[in-house]
Amino acid sequence: MGNPETYVDSTTVAGAVAVGSTGNVTLISSATGSIYVYAYHIAAPSTIANGGLTVRLMSGSTTECWRTTLTGASSAVAGLDRLAVAPPAYLFRTVAGDPLTYEKGASSVAGAITSFSFGFWRQ
């Protein structure tokens, strides 16, 4: 166990967002307190290579926490983004009690995420 001032009891979550999903898709369920994200990896299908896919990560359904655009090097290469910092630093957090969601919009391949993973803790 680390220094009590900096020790963070973190966890991870991984999954995908299906083509048929619409609206705001929950990536990390809500609980008491905020979700503090210190690492993420997101990949999207190669169909987004020409224009990119803007990923808006939301606190609940109304407050934007993080935005990134995924682009592939060609139509055969998936777009991806990943970033990490060492806890107790964090990249973004949700409002207390809100889930972390992805604002997908309409049911289409362009908004699908083939894989995602997040490192986070709740506080």
N, C-alpha and C positions, 0 to 999 in steps of 0.2 A: 504494500500500500504506500502511496506517495505522501508527500507533505500535506497535512490536513488543509492548508490554505489553498493548494492547487490541485488536489486530487479530485477527479471527476469520474463518477460512476457512469460510463458511457455504454451505449448499445448500438447495434446496426440494424438496418432494414434494407431489403432488396426486393425487386419485383419488376413488373412491366406494366405499361398502359396499353390496353387493347385498342385496335382500330375502331371497334364499335362503341367505345366509351364516349360520353358527351359531357359537357359542362365542366364543373370542377371535380376532379378525381382525387380522392384522399390518398396520400402517400404515407403519412404517419398519423395515426389516430390521435384524437384529442385526449387530454387528461388534465388533471390539476396542474397548474403552473405553465410555463412556456417551454417550447421545444427549441433547444440551442443546437444548431447544425454546425459542426466543425469540419466536415468532409462530405463531398458528394462526387458521384460519377453518373453521367447521363449519356445514353446513346440512342440515336434515332435511325430509322431505316434510310437506305441510300436514296430513296425517292426525294429527299429534301436537299440533295446536293446543289441544285441550281439556284435556289432562293434562300435556303436556310429555314430553320424552324426556330421561332422565338419561343422560349420556354419561360413562362411566368410562374414562379412559385409563390403561393399565396398563404397568408395567415387567415384561415377560414376561407371565405369566398369573396372578401372585399379588400383586404389590405395586401399589397404586393410586398414580398420580402426580398426577392432576388429575381433577376432577369438575365438570361444568357441566350445567345443565338448559336445553334448547332449547324455546322455546314460540313459536308464531306468534300474530299479532294476531287471526287468525280462521281458520276452516277452509280458507280460500283462500290463506293466507299461510304460507310455509315458516318454520320456526323456525331461527334462526341465532345463532351466537356467534362473536366474534372478539376477539382481544387481541394486543398486541405490546409489546415493550420493545426498547430498543436494545442489541445485543451490546456488551460481553461479559456484560451482565446476561441472565438467563434466567428463564422462568416455571416450568419443572420439568425434571427429567432422569430418565433411566432408570438402573437399576443397571448397572454395567459388564458388557458382553456380552449384555444383554437387548435384545430388540426392543421397539418401542413398539406396543402392541396396544390394540384397542378391545373391551371386553367387551360383545358384542352379545347373547348369550343365544340365545333361540329364533329360528327362521326365521319372520320376520313383517315386515310393512311398518313396524310401529311402531319397529323397531330399525334400519331402513335409513338410511343417510346419503347424500344425493344428491350432496354434494361436500365435500371437505375439502382443506386445504392446510396445510403446516407449514413454517416456516423453522427450520432447526436446524444444529448442527454436532456433530461427534464429537470426543471428547477422552479 
